[in-house]
Amino acid sequence: MIATFMSILLIASLMSGCRPATQETPPVDTNGSAAAERVVREYFNCWNGKNVAEMERRMTPDRTGITWELDKLEYVNLISINARESSEENKKVFDVVFDIRFKNGDGGGSGLKDGKLT
């Protein structure tokens, strides 16, 4: 009797461990927002790493060649990114919140000051 019960318990245990794994299908990003958001995240990583060449690879041509005064930057940390509607076709717009710190509390010619900015 105990052997029969143990056999049933063993078979039930083995069967419960042999179920196929289920994976949730990630939502499909039909408008490219995920890719655009990734570019924004990469940009902030490059800015924090003081890598101007990589920052500029993620910018529009009219925004390159800026004097970034990165020698004054202590750090910049991305806090949040929220997509919002754009009135222009094929353009992604994000509200970005970040924390920035400068060695002397001032970004010089950038006009930025220490703190949380949007």
N, C-alpha and C positions, 0 to 999 in steps of 0.2 A: 504494500500500500504506500509506504513512504517512498519507495523507489519509483512508483508510478507518478506520484505527486512531484518528485524531484525531476523526473523526465519531462513532465508537462511544463514545469517552471523553467527548465533549461531551454526547451524548444521555444517557449514564449519569449524568453530573454533574447535568444538568438534572432528570432524573427523581428523583434522590435528594433534591434540594432542593424538590420539589413534593409531598412527602408531607403529608397533613393533620396538623396539630398535634394531639397528644393531651393531654388535660387529665385529671389525676386528680380524681376526685370526692371532695370532702372528706367525712369521716365525718358522718353525720347525728346530731345531738345530740337524742335523743328525750326527754331528761328536763330540759332547760333548764340544764344545768351551765355551758355556755359563756356563756350570757347572765348567769347569776349571777356567774360569775367576772369577767366584764367589769365588773359593778357594783362588785365588790371593787377591781379595778384602778383604776376611775374614782375611787372613794372615796380611795384612797391618793394619787392625783394631786391631788385637791382638798385633801387634808390637807397635802401638801407645798407646795401653792400658797396655803395659808392661806385657803381659800375656804370659810367655815363654811356659807354658804347652800347651796352645792353638795354639801358633805359631808352635811348634814342631809337633803337630797333623796334620799340613798342609804341612809338609816338608818330603822329602825323608829321610830314616833312616841314610844315610851317612852324613846328615847335622844337626843332632840333637846333643845335648851336647855341643854346642858352648857357650863360655862365651860372653854374649850379652852386658855386661856393661850398662844395662838399667838405672842404677843410673845416668849415664851421659846424657841420652836422655831427651830432653825437649819435642819434638814431632816429628812425622813422618806423613806426609799427602800424600796420593795417589793423583796424578794429572791426569794421564791417563794410560790406558791399551790398547795396540794394538796387536792383534794376528798376528803372521807371520807363514810362512810355516816351517814345521819341516821335516827333512830328515828321521826321525825315525818314524816308525809306532806306533800308540797309544801314542804319545807324543805331548803335546800342548806346544807351545812356545809363549811367550808374551814379547813385549818391554814395560817396565814399567817406567814411569816418576814419581818421587816423590820428595817432599821437606822435608828435614830433618834438625833439629836444635838440637844442643847439648848445655848443660848448659855452657860449656867453649869454644864452637865453634869447639870442636874436639871430635871425637868418641873414642879416646884412641887407644886401640889395634885393633879396627875394621878397622882402616885406612880411615874411612869416615870423611868427613868434612862437615860443614854447607853448605846448598844450595840445588839447584835443581839437581838431579842426574837421570841417566837413567840406 
